[in-house]
Amino acid sequence: MPAITGRVVAVLTVRDPARSATWYVELLDLRQHPYVTPGGRLAQVTLVDPRSGLELCLVGHPDGEREPFSERRTGLDHLEFVVAERGELDVWAGRLDELGIAHSGVKQPPYTSNAMLTFRDPDNIQLEFFWPAPAG
């Protein structure tokens, strides 16, 4: 069987690629690479973090649904951005506060040693900064 690289590119359908790209760039300091159709419509924006290799592609379908995202429908539940240190979640919470982005606060549920900070993008897609506790 051929191997895969382990690299994953998240491709998200959004209502307005330009608006969503601006939001993600402001939050995560990503580089934008827009694709405009020959007819002049912004079809997608690929966002890249050269430091981590993270790549998000935001796609807009002109005939797509206009309702907000719901993790209750089959498909994507949420995206996790993994951080290396538990304290980075507190820093991210401060960054979300600076940008006026509502969030859960840092949570460490009783059923796990992991910690997380949950929030939503402009299309209501659930996002999470996630810290996996060391094994043992």
PAPAMI-126356 format. One record per residue (C-alpha): x, y, z. Coordinates in steps of 0.5 Angstrom, whole numbers, plus 500, padded with zeros to 3 digits. Example, Ala and Ser with C-alpha at 12.3 -4.5 7.8 and 13.67 -1.06 7.14 Angstrom:
BEGIN
525491516/527498514/
end
This chain:
BEGIN
500500500/503507498/505511504/501518506/506524509/502525515/501532513/493534513/490540509/483542512/479545507/473548510/467551506/465558508/460563506/465569505/472566503/474574504/471575510/473568513/480569511/481576514/479573521/484567520/489571518/488576524/488571529/493566527/498571522/497566516/499568509/494568504/494565497/487567494/484564487/480568483/476564477/477567470/470570471/473574477/469571483/474569489/473562489/478560495/483563499/489558502/492560508/499558510/503558517/510557514/513556521/508550523/506548516/499549517/494550511/487552511/483552505/477556505/472555499/466559497/460556493/456561490/450556490/452553497/447553504/447560507/446557514/451557520/456551521/453546526/457540528/451536530/451534522/455529519/462531517/466535521/466536528/471541530/478543528/484543534/490547533/495543538/500547543/506545546/505547553/499548557/501555559/500557551/492556552/492562557/496566552/491564546/485566551/488573552/489573544/482571543/480577548/484582545/480580538/473580541/472573540/468569545/471563548/470557553/476559557/481554558/478548560/480541563/475536564/475531569/475525565/482527562/489531563/488534557/486542557/483546551/480553549/474552545/471558540/468559533/470562527/465567523/461561520/460558527/465552525/468550532/475551533/480549539/487550542/488543545/494541549/495534550/498532557/504528557/503521558/503518564/
end
